[in-house]
């Protein structure tokens, strides 16, 4: 799993998230996100910029107490999403573009074989390479679409939108 962000009109940070051996299923936990993403990347972006708003969807792991408390302690402004509207978050479109670019740049990943650790490293490398290829023009379009996204949400009274 990866965690990434962009701000304004620029790619910011991307990091791969290891599974948490202390979790029941070995998946990514709030503790992992806090240590591997929030503490390493967010201060570089948000410290000294009280006008910026941090957006993340309402996934259960994002609502973990340790993350919420840390964001509050740092004084970061966090976007409050309406229920049933994680589709408004422009990062979802970045993830889709990233996936498309990974397979365009590395079609061999469709059929890759070998030891798991080697495969994981190849995938990580491909994801980081693709991240660097996401265009500013694409980011501009996402930011510029936010007004229309909110307008559509209001029209749908918080329900489904095409975004």
Rosetta silent file (secondary structure, phi, psi, omega in degrees, C-alpha in Angstrom):
SEQUENCE: XXXXXXXXXXXXXXXXXXXXXXXXXXXXXXXXXXXXXXXXXXXXXXXXXXXXXXXXXXXXXXXXXXXXXXXXXXXXXXXXXXXXXXXXXXXXXXXXXXXXXXXXXXXXXXXXXXXXXXXXXXXXXXXXXXXXXXXXXXXXXXXXXXXXXXXXXXXXXXXXXXX
SCORE:     score description
SCORE:     0.000 S_00000001
   1 L     0.000  150.460  179.353    0.000    0.000    0.000 S_00000001
   2 E  -125.215  154.175  172.613    1.099    3.560   -0.663 S_00000001
   3 E  -124.154  132.333  179.444    0.267    6.908    0.850 S_00000001
   4 E  -147.233  163.822  177.868    0.619   10.017   -1.252 S_00000001
   5 E  -151.361  159.460  170.475   -0.484   13.597   -1.446 S_00000001
   6 E  -138.284  156.359 -178.013   -0.435   16.619   -3.660 S_00000001
   7 E  -138.474  139.944 -178.441   -0.999   20.209   -2.829 S_00000001
   8 L    57.025 -108.138 -177.163   -2.050   23.122   -4.910 S_00000001
   9 L  -130.011   31.409 -178.264   -0.642   22.176   -8.248 S_00000001
  10 E  -141.365  144.870  173.225    2.313   20.000   -7.340 S_00000001
  11 E   -67.851  141.628 -178.954    2.982   16.419   -6.353 S_00000001
  12 E  -112.284  -91.366 -173.776    4.192   16.318   -2.802 S_00000001
  13 E  -120.920  149.827  173.378    4.981   13.095   -1.051 S_00000001
  14 E  -140.295  135.376  176.216    4.672    9.390   -1.736 S_00000001
  15 E  -146.566  144.816  175.194    5.681    6.591    0.571 S_00000001
  16 E   -85.158  143.190 -176.242    5.078    2.887    0.656 S_00000001
  17 L  -109.784  119.542  177.612    3.420    1.651    3.820 S_00000001
  18 L   -75.236  156.172  172.967    4.524   -1.624    5.361 S_00000001
  19 L   -67.400  154.687  179.927    2.033   -3.901    7.018 S_00000001
  20 L   -96.242  110.827 -178.862    1.865   -3.706   10.781 S_00000001
  21 L   -63.167  -16.729  178.901    3.018   -7.007   12.290 S_00000001
  22 L   -85.815   -9.039  179.596    1.140   -6.086   15.475 S_00000001
  23 L   -83.410  159.778 -177.058   -2.221   -5.904   13.691 S_00000001
  24 L   -60.196  -40.598 -177.065   -4.527   -8.912   13.523 S_00000001
  25 L  -107.067    3.746  178.910   -4.239   -9.249    9.749 S_00000001
  26 L    74.665   16.168 -178.098   -0.822   -7.638    9.260 S_00000001
  27 L   -86.125 -174.942  178.595   -2.335   -4.737    7.310 S_00000001
  28 L   -76.106  133.399 -178.814   -1.689   -1.030    7.397 S_00000001
  29 L  -119.141  171.568  175.545   -2.792    0.583   10.641 S_00000001
  30 H   -57.930  -37.092  179.182   -3.160    4.114   11.943 S_00000001
  31 H   -61.617  -42.008  179.058    0.177    3.683   13.722 S_00000001
  32 H   -65.431  -45.313  179.754    1.907    2.875   10.415 S_00000001
  33 H   -61.841  -42.317 -179.864    0.292    5.823    8.634 S_00000001
  34 H   -60.867  -50.493 -175.493    1.249    8.137   11.492 S_00000001
  35 H   -74.104  -40.208 -172.435    4.905    7.048   11.594 S_00000001
  36 H   -91.246  -20.934 -176.181    5.554    6.440    7.891 S_00000001
  37 H  -122.524  -63.798 -173.851    3.485    9.186    6.279 S_00000001
  38 H   -56.520  -55.716 -175.006    2.067   11.850    8.546 S_00000001
  39 H   -67.583  -27.583 -178.022    5.136   12.528   10.694 S_00000001
  40 H   -87.773  -32.947 -170.538    7.552   12.328    7.754 S_00000001
  41 H  -109.744  -46.302 -173.326    5.647   14.206    5.058 S_00000001
  42 H   -59.554  -41.055  178.930    2.908   16.444    6.443 S_00000001
  43 H   -59.413  -34.384  178.529    5.125   18.783    8.495 S_00000001
  44 H   -64.179  -28.237 -175.757    7.145   19.571    5.356 S_00000001
  45 H   -97.321  -43.766 -169.192    3.958   20.624    3.611 S_00000001
  46 H   -96.648  -27.394 -178.190    1.671   22.033    6.305 S_00000001
  47 L   -60.501  130.077  179.187    3.908   23.603    8.950 S_00000001
  48 L    81.667    5.308 -179.323    3.769   27.382    8.637 S_00000001
  49 L  -128.229   71.143 -175.793    0.827   27.243    6.210 S_00000001
  50 L   -66.870  -10.878  178.749   -2.282   27.659    8.349 S_00000001
  51 L   -82.227  -13.005 -178.184   -4.287   28.478    5.210 S_00000001
  52 L   -84.372  146.913  178.605   -3.902   24.933    3.871 S_00000001
  53 E  -118.480  127.308  178.970   -6.500   22.248    4.512 S_00000001
  54 E   -84.481  129.045  179.451   -5.523   18.585    4.697 S_00000001
  55 L  -113.230  134.026  169.482   -7.937   16.258    2.885 S_00000001
  56 L  -149.648  156.139 -178.579   -8.338   12.561    3.446 S_00000001
  57 L   -77.845 -177.339 -175.342  -11.347   10.348    3.039 S_00000001
  58 L   -95.057   26.069  177.230  -13.328    8.867    5.904 S_00000001
  59 L   -54.719  144.204 -177.695  -11.752    5.413    5.744 S_00000001
  60 H   -51.919  -42.009 -178.653  -11.763    3.784    9.144 S_00000001
  61 H   -64.339  -29.694  178.898   -7.981    3.779    9.393 S_00000001
  62 H   -74.260  -15.537 -178.809   -7.946    7.564    8.807 S_00000001
  63 H   -97.490    5.441 -179.337  -10.252    8.017   11.798 S_00000001
  64 L   -59.589  142.004 -175.171   -7.953    6.202   14.231 S_00000001
  65 H   -54.384  -43.282 -176.845   -7.516    8.113   17.471 S_00000001
  66 H   -62.652  -32.690  178.318   -3.742    8.416   17.160 S_00000001
  67 H   -74.539  -46.855 -178.687   -4.075   10.125   13.759 S_00000001
  68 H   -61.292  -45.733 -179.698   -6.874   12.461   14.788 S_00000001
  69 H   -62.497  -44.999 -178.876   -5.082   13.461   17.992 S_00000001
  70 H   -61.734  -45.320  179.290   -1.768   14.063   16.178 S_00000001
  71 H   -60.924  -41.141  178.087   -3.434   16.244   13.515 S_00000001
  72 H   -65.160  -45.063  179.794   -5.183   18.240   16.269 S_00000001
  73 H   -60.700  -36.574  178.932   -1.964   18.623   18.285 S_00000001
  74 H   -75.960  -13.647  179.866   -0.162   19.911   15.199 S_00000001
  75 L    77.279   20.137  179.873   -2.994   22.393   14.638 S_00000001
  76 L   -76.836  140.433  174.621   -3.611   21.242   11.074 S_00000001
  77 E   -82.813  131.106 -177.374   -6.934   22.054    9.477 S_00000001
  78 E  -120.395  132.014  179.038   -8.617   18.889    8.244 S_00000001
  79 L   -64.063  133.046  174.694  -11.389   18.759    5.647 S_00000001
  80 L   -99.949  117.053 -178.008  -14.676   17.420    6.990 S_00000001
  81 L   -91.867  142.648  172.716  -16.356   15.357    4.290 S_00000001
  82 L   -65.394  154.520  177.147  -20.097   14.887    4.052 S_00000001
  83 L   -59.208  146.985  176.092  -21.246   11.303    4.569 S_00000001
  84 L    65.032   23.939 -178.369  -21.170    9.125    1.448 S_00000001
  85 L  -129.068   35.594  177.266  -18.925   11.539   -0.453 S_00000001
  86 H   -65.802  -14.871  179.927  -15.361   10.193   -0.489 S_00000001
  87 H   -67.971  -12.315  178.109  -15.647   10.414   -4.279 S_00000001
  88 H   -77.440  -19.954 -175.929  -15.042   14.166   -4.052 S_00000001
  89 L   -69.337  118.317 -177.026  -11.449   13.706   -2.944 S_00000001
  90 L   -65.140  -17.633  179.621   -9.242   14.440   -5.965 S_00000001
  91 H   -63.825  -26.023  178.851   -6.542   12.045   -4.736 S_00000001
  92 H   -62.270  -35.043  177.260   -8.765    9.177   -5.900 S_00000001
  93 H   -72.870  -31.227  175.238   -8.250   10.370   -9.467 S_00000001
  94 H   -65.442  -43.019  179.026   -4.506   10.558   -8.844 S_00000001
  95 H   -61.197  -40.673  178.842   -4.510    6.910   -7.725 S_00000001
  96 H   -64.520  -42.590  178.295   -6.366    5.911  -10.912 S_00000001
  97 H   -65.432  -39.888  178.902   -3.900    7.853  -13.067 S_00000001
  98 H   -60.674  -46.757  179.576   -0.978    6.355  -11.162 S_00000001
  99 H   -60.284  -43.871  178.497   -2.225    2.829  -11.781 S_00000001
 100 H   -60.180  -45.505 -179.262   -2.686    3.576  -15.484 S_00000001
 101 H   -66.237  -38.843  178.715    0.839    4.990  -15.743 S_00000001
 102 H   -56.102  -47.902 -177.119    2.404    2.065  -13.878 S_00000001
 103 H   -75.168  -26.364  173.652    1.029   -0.375  -16.431 S_00000001
 104 H   -69.484  -42.958 -177.804    1.894    1.882  -19.382 S_00000001
 105 H   -76.780  -29.822 -174.855    5.487    2.224  -18.207 S_00000001
 106 L  -136.487   68.929 -179.969    5.839   -1.380  -17.037 S_00000001
 107 H   -63.082  -18.993  178.861    3.513   -3.749  -18.927 S_00000001
 108 H   -64.726  -15.979  179.638    5.724   -6.627  -17.787 S_00000001
 109 H   -68.772  -19.476  176.798    4.102   -6.312  -14.363 S_00000001
 110 H   -62.073  -31.530 -173.323    1.001   -8.038  -15.751 S_00000001
 111 L  -125.563   18.999 -175.073    2.928  -11.308  -15.946 S_00000001
 112 L   -63.234  140.631  177.075    5.802  -10.841  -13.533 S_00000001
 113 L  -135.285  162.870  177.533    7.028  -13.947  -11.729 S_00000001
 114 L   133.713 -171.158  179.697    9.738  -14.688   -9.210 S_00000001
 115 L   -62.656  141.937 -175.769   10.422  -14.358   -5.510 S_00000001
 116 H   -55.621  -42.564 -177.975    7.896  -12.192   -3.695 S_00000001
 117 H   -64.428  -34.554  178.206   10.489   -9.758   -2.335 S_00000001
 118 H   -69.725  -43.096  179.115   11.881   -9.142   -5.839 S_00000001
 119 H   -62.191  -44.993  179.855    8.387   -8.604   -7.246 S_00000001
 120 H   -59.309  -44.028  179.936    7.499   -6.183   -4.441 S_00000001
 121 H   -65.480  -38.066  177.325   10.626   -4.112   -5.091 S_00000001
 122 H   -65.125  -41.455  178.457    9.904   -3.975   -8.840 S_00000001
 123 H   -64.708  -45.532  178.096    6.360   -2.835   -8.171 S_00000001
 124 H   -56.592  -47.319  179.417    7.552   -0.180   -5.712 S_00000001
 125 H   -59.431  -41.735  179.597   10.061    1.106   -8.246 S_00000001
 126 H   -65.128  -39.825 -179.959    7.391    1.244  -10.945 S_00000001
 127 H   -66.492  -44.843  178.626    4.992    3.133   -8.668 S_00000001
 128 H   -63.454  -39.601  177.646    7.606    5.718   -7.700 S_00000001
 129 H   -63.152  -45.811 -179.725    8.566    6.165  -11.359 S_00000001
 130 H   -64.085  -38.569  179.087    4.923    6.621  -12.393 S_00000001
 131 H   -55.233  -41.609 -179.475    4.338    9.092   -9.534 S_00000001
 132 H   -69.417  -17.624 -177.410    7.006   11.342  -11.027 S_00000001
 133 H   -90.360   -9.896 -179.375    5.252   11.182  -14.409 S_00000001
 134 L   -66.440  126.885 -171.136    1.915   12.584  -13.249 S_00000001
 135 L   -81.511  151.326  174.651    1.579   15.869  -15.064 S_00000001
 136 H   -60.891  -37.414 -179.756    0.985   19.293  -13.618 S_00000001
 137 H   -59.045  -41.068  178.225   -1.794   19.715  -16.192 S_00000001
 138 H   -62.423  -45.140  178.939   -3.591   16.713  -14.713 S_00000001
 139 H   -63.014  -41.326  178.012   -3.297   18.189  -11.200 S_00000001
 140 H   -56.191  -44.415 -177.351   -4.547   21.571  -12.454 S_00000001
 141 H   -63.839  -36.646  178.791   -7.642   19.886  -13.838 S_00000001
 142 H   -67.466  -47.017  179.522   -8.356   18.196  -10.496 S_00000001
 143 H   -63.299  -44.939 -178.724   -7.972   21.370   -8.471 S_00000001
 144 H   -65.426  -21.484 -178.935   -9.962   23.376  -10.977 S_00000001
 145 L   -83.420   -8.454 -174.467  -12.785   20.803  -10.818 S_00000001
 146 H   -60.255  -38.619  178.965  -13.353   21.218   -7.072 S_00000001
 147 H   -59.998  -45.451  179.958  -15.920   23.997   -7.516 S_00000001
 148 H   -68.142  -34.303  177.850  -17.975   21.785   -9.837 S_00000001
 149 H   -62.161  -47.098 -179.582  -17.578   18.798   -7.506 S_00000001
 150 H   -66.204  -41.875  178.225  -19.003   20.733   -4.564 S_00000001
 151 H   -59.480  -43.828  178.763  -21.767   22.188   -6.720 S_00000001
 152 H   -64.824  -38.468  178.953  -22.758   18.679   -7.877 S_00000001
 153 H   -63.936  -43.278  178.657  -22.736   17.436   -4.283 S_00000001
 154 H   -63.120  -43.031  179.991  -25.037   20.238   -3.181 S_00000001
 155 H   -62.192  -37.627  179.968  -27.375   19.570   -6.078 S_00000001
 156 L   -84.400    4.738  179.877  -27.471   15.874   -5.147 S_00000001
 157 L    52.294   45.022  177.529  -28.072   16.844   -1.501 S_00000001
 158 L    83.925    0.428 -179.503  -25.052   14.859   -0.382 S_00000001
 159 L   -87.011 -161.322 -176.201  -25.886   11.864   -2.561 S_00000001
 160 L   -63.882  139.477  172.398  -24.103   10.272   -5.493 S_00000001
 161 L  -128.688  168.789  179.824  -22.347   12.468   -8.051 S_00000001
 162 L   -73.365   -8.251 -179.836  -20.461   11.596  -11.224 S_00000001
 163 L   -85.260    0.000    0.000  -17.215   12.459   -9.473 S_00000001
